[in-house]
Amino acid sequence: MRDSIKRRIKKVLVGIYHGMTRVLPVNHKKIIFMSNMGRNYSDNPRAMYEAMRKDGRFSCLKPIWVFNGDYLRKIKDLEGRSEGDTQRKYLPRGCRIVRYGGLRYYFHMATAGIWVFNTRQEPYLIKRKGTLYFMTWHGTPLKKLGLDLDRLNMTGEDRDLDSYKESFIKEAAKWDFLIVQNDFSEKVLPRSLGYKGDILKIGYPRNDRLVKARKAARVRDVLEAAGKRISNSDGKKQLLYAPTWRDDEYLRGGFYKGPSGIDFTKLEKALGNKYRIALKLHYLTDGKAAVPESCRKSGFVKVYGNETDITDLYIASDGLITDYSSVFFDYSVLERPIFFFCYDLEKYRDELRGFYLNLEEIVPGPISTDENGLIRDLKDCFEKDDFKYVERVRAFKKTYNEYDDGHASEKALDAIAGKRGIARAGQ
């Protein structure tokens, strides 16, 4: 009954939105940002927005950020726990904030002159004449997607494969720009997304911070070599575990199960005295039951949800554990060890998705299929000081991070400025 009422309300709001696109003028000074359908404040849109705030060329624009109700409620809850300046940590400053799906959201979507998003939008949205749609996308593809899928295993999808692919083509036809991270993505993403417009091969804006962190790490290494060691609080290594979601593990409401194929208790017994794990849940997963309570209470595993930008966890970690997620393409910018825990490798590769690349050949770190192998790989790297782990990342970086030079946000803004005829000061 409740879902039925929600659908009726949405239908009415969409009708109002379509009416607004016919009668209201486009405001070319209004720019609207959204990341992962309003689920968080992160990724390329965040990096572009924060760079834009420092760029005087865009001082005349009126920025708007969109967040869904769940995220805004979570931030309000954090404020209630007195977690400090939650506005600075979890929400953007210097802009108007609107709730996804509300009347104000539809008004601003109908009238904004610039859209900056990192994922596909709902098909009923109309890109009006004069509106600039900047698609940043959200990663280099290892797993197949869009038009390259030959089967649809996403339980939450209520469409057949043909209509699913058609939705990609219709969405991509609205974009004016698409960012790609490397030469490989330049070949794969436009074809898989059905995109035929302008491509910006500039690296990812979200990785500008990683480039700066890597440079800072080199300074730290020099200081340590000179005897000025920077100490860790308890000497433990922090490992970031960032797995992707599984198409066939759908729960409800657009969410999939959290990481279900890893035994955190076993890992803690073997590693707990020297390591801790930061588990970053994919924005499409519900990880409430993913970690045993004992591992959370001991501090061995700390779970991070949509309120945390993964870039902060990248920088704070000593190494990354992942599977088929595109996070390793970004993390390699830091030149730190990467480990692949692929307990369902054959199923994922042969039944669920399939890969564009040969995983075993290209990944910049060891692959394990059970906890014993993962424990061995971690100890070989961190307790035997095996430099080959970092060397593999550096070799990988030369191929897939050539354009991540720390200036991607600036280049993305230059593209917007060029399209809008915004000149630099003094020009």
Secondary structure as UniProt FT lines:
FT   HELIX           2..23
FT   STRAND          27..35
FT   HELIX           36..38
FT   HELIX           43..53
FT   HELIX           56..58
FT   TURN            59..60
FT   STRAND          62..67
FT   HELIX           69..80
FT   TURN            81..82
FT   HELIX           86..90
FT   STRAND          96..99
FT   TURN            100..101
FT   HELIX           103..111
FT   STRAND          112..117
FT   TURN            123..124
FT   TURN            129..130
FT   STRAND          132..135
FT   HELIX           146..148
FT   TURN            155..156
FT   HELIX           161..172
FT   TURN            173..174
FT   STRAND          177..180
FT   HELIX           183..193
FT   STRAND          198..201
FT   HELIX           205..207
FT   HELIX           208..225
FT   TURN            226..227
FT   STRAND          237..241
FT   TURN            247..248
FT   STRAND          250..252
FT   TURN            253..254
FT   STRAND          255..257
FT   HELIX           264..271
FT   TURN            272..274
FT   STRAND          275..280
FT   TURN            283..284
FT   STRAND          285..286
FT   TURN            288..290
FT   HELIX           293..298
FT   STRAND          301..304
FT   TURN            306..307
FT   HELIX           310..316
FT   STRAND          319..322
FT   HELIX           327..331
FT   HELIX           332..334
FT   STRAND          338..341
FT   TURN            343..344
FT   HELIX           345..347
FT   HELIX           348..352
FT   HELIX           359..362
FT   STRAND          367..368
FT   HELIX           371..382
FT   TURN            383..385
FT   HELIX           388..400
FT   TURN            402..403
FT   HELIX           408..420
FT   TURN            425..426
//
